Amino acid sequence: MAGIRAINIMKSFGQYNVFSDVTMEFTQGGIHGIIGRNGSGKTVLLKVISGFIPPDKGKVLYDNIEIYKSVDFPLKTGVIIESPGFLPNASGFQNLHLLAAINNECGLEDIENSMNAVGLDYESKKGVSKYSLGMKQRLGIAQAIMGNPDYIILDEPFNGLDNSGVRDMRNLLMKLRDQGKTIVLASHNTEDIRILCNTISQIENSTITRLE
């Protein structure tokens, strides 16, 4: 089955149970939203789904391939969780170029296209330390999409963006969805979720409920 499935997953840290016996499915070619207050476990859930931290129980599958077992990290997946770390004195393009060289997944044209898509000048020599918060957020999204991934996982992707930036990124995500990408995004802003998402789930009190 194409898409992402989390089956009976559980995650805790010490005595704190973040979530238990969670089963979710994100079908291919849609935008899937997860809402919840700050501290509810949205970020931990995305880290488990994207291959950053293993669940205590259960399994996560991408197109029926189980991560943490068959592969360490889901293939063809772009991720931005929390604040992405960039080299402060390097330009946005240099940062993405270094990451691309490590992953060996995309070329210079892919980097240029991803920066253009989020409204950043790939020719700019400005160091990331001089970027505004909104520009850093755009660069993080460019990082997530630069390898032309099939799956895109975004944690609070609109943080730091002004109204114009929010509109730009919403339009970009809808365009990617129309290209057949599968996008999972977490946000505390219900308006972003309502406008963009084909499915909506809420995490609260260690459980997840599908709302739409």
C-alpha positions in Angstrom: 0.0 0.0 0.0 1.4 3.3 -1.1 1.8 5.9 1.6 3.0 6.1 5.2 1.6 3.8 8.0 2.3 3.9 11.7 1.0 0.8 13.3 0.5 0.5 17.1 3.4 2.7 17.9 4.3 3.8 21.4 6.9 6.2 22.7 7.9 7.3 26.2 10.7 9.0 27.9 11.2 7.6 31.4 7.9 7.8 33.2 6.4 10.2 30.6 4.3 8.5 28.0 4.2 10.7 24.9 1.7 8.5 23.1 0.6 4.8 23.1 -0.9 2.4 20.7 -1.1 4.9 17.9 -2.1 3.8 14.4 -2.2 6.3 11.6 -2.2 6.2 7.8 -1.2 9.0 5.4 -2.2 8.0 1.9 -0.1 9.0 -1.1 -0.6 12.3 -2.8 -2.2 14.4 -0.1 -1.5 16.9 2.7 -2.1 15.4 6.1 -2.2 17.6 9.2 -1.5 17.0 12.8 -2.7 19.5 15.3 -2.1 19.8 19.0 -1.0 22.3 21.6 2.7 23.0 22.3 4.1 20.1 24.2 1.5 17.6 23.1 3.9 15.3 21.3 3.6 16.5 17.7 7.4 16.8 17.2 8.1 13.5 18.8 5.6 11.8 16.6 7.1 13.3 13.5 10.6 12.2 14.6 9.4 8.7 15.0 7.6 8.7 11.6 10.6 10.2 9.8 13.2 7.8 11.2 14.9 10.0 13.7 14.0 8.1 16.9 12.6 4.6 17.0 9.3 3.8 18.7 9.3 1.7 21.8 6.7 -0.6 20.2 5.1 -0.8 16.9 6.3 -0.1 13.4 6.4 2.5 10.7 6.2 1.7 7.0 6.7 3.6 3.8 5.2 1.9 0.8 5.3 -1.3 2.9 9.0 -1.0 3.7 9.6 -0.9 7.4 12.0 1.7 8.7 14.2 0.9 11.7 14.2 -2.6 10.4 14.5 -2.9 6.6 16.1 0.6 6.2 17.4 3.1 8.7 15.8 6.1 7.1 12.8 6.4 4.6 14.0 6.9 1.1 13.0 9.9 -1.0 11.9 11.8 2.0 12.5 15.4 2.9 12.2 16.5 6.5 12.3 19.7 8.5 11.8 19.3 12.3 12.4 22.0 14.8 14.9 24.6 13.8 17.3 23.3 11.1 21.0 23.8 11.8 22.9 25.7 9.2 26.5 27.0 9.1 26.0 30.7 10.1 28.8 32.2 7.9 28.0 30.2 4.8 25.3 31.4 2.3 22.0 29.6 1.9 23.2 28.0 -1.4 26.5 26.9 0.2 24.6 25.3 3.1 22.4 23.3 0.8 25.3 22.4 -1.4 27.1 20.9 1.5 24.1 18.9 2.6 23.5 17.7 -1.0 27.1 16.5 -1.2 26.7 14.5 2.0 23.4 12.9 0.8 24.5 12.7 -2.8 20.9 13.0 -3.9 20.7 16.2 -6.0 22.7 18.5 -8.1 23.3 22.3 -8.4 20.2 22.8 -10.6 18.0 21.0 -8.0 19.4 23.4 -5.3 18.7 26.5 -7.4 15.2 25.3 -8.2 14.4 24.6 -4.5 15.6 28.0 -3.5 13.7 29.7 -6.2 10.6 27.8 -5.2 10.7 29.2 -1.6 11.6 32.8 -2.8 15.3 32.9 -1.9 18.1 34.2 -4.2 20.5 31.3 -4.7 23.2 33.7 -5.9 23.2 35.8 -2.7 26.4 35.7 -0.8 24.8 36.7 2.5 25.6 34.4 5.4 22.7 32.6 7.0 23.5 34.4 10.3 22.2 37.5 8.6 19.0 35.9 7.5 15.7 36.9 9.1 13.8 34.2 10.9 11.4 33.9 8.0 14.3 33.5 5.5 15.8 30.7 7.7 12.4 29.0 7.6 12.2 29.3 3.9 15.7 27.8 3.6 14.7 24.9 5.8 11.8 24.2 3.5 14.1 24.4 0.5 16.3 21.8 2.2 13.3 19.5 2.6 12.3 19.7 -1.0 15.6 20.0 -2.8 16.0 16.3 -3.6 12.5 16.1 -5.2 11.3 13.7 -2.5 8.1 11.7 -2.7 7.4 12.3 1.0 7.8 15.7 2.8 7.5 15.9 6.6 7.3 19.4 8.1 7.1 20.5 11.7 5.6 24.0 12.2 6.6 25.1 8.6 5.1 28.6 8.9 6.9 29.7 12.1 8.6 33.0 11.6 6.9 33.8 8.3 4.9 37.0 7.7 1.5 36.9 6.0 3.1 37.1 2.5 5.5 34.3 3.4 2.6 32.1 4.7 0.7 32.6 1.5 3.8 31.7 -0.6 4.4 28.5 1.4 0.8 27.4 1.3 0.8 27.8 -2.4 4.0 25.9 -2.7 2.7 23.0 -0.6 -0.5 22.8 -2.6 1.6 22.8 -5.8 3.7 19.9 -4.5 0.5 18.0 -3.5 -0.8 18.4 -7.0 2.4 16.9 -8.3 1.6 13.8 -6.2 3.8 14.5 -3.2 2.7 13.1 0.2 3.1 15.9 2.8 2.7 15.4 6.6 2.7 18.7 8.6 2.3 19.5 12.2 1.1 22.9 13.4 -0.6 24.5 16.4 -2.3 26.9 13.9 -5.7 25.3 13.0 -6.1 27.8 10.1 -3.1 26.4 8.3 -4.3 22.9 8.8 -7.9 23.7 7.7 -6.8 25.4 4.5 -4.2 22.9 3.4 -5.0 19.5 4.6 -6.9 16.5 3.2 -6.9 14.8 6.5 -6.6 16.2 10.0 -5.6 14.4 13.2 -5.3 15.7 16.7 -2.8 14.6 19.4 -3.9 15.1 23.0 -3.4 13.3 26.3 -1.2 10.7 24.7 -3.7 9.7 22.1 -4.4 10.7 18.5 -7.8 11.1 17.0 -8.7 11.5 13.3 -10.9 14.6 13.0 -11.4 14.7 9.2 
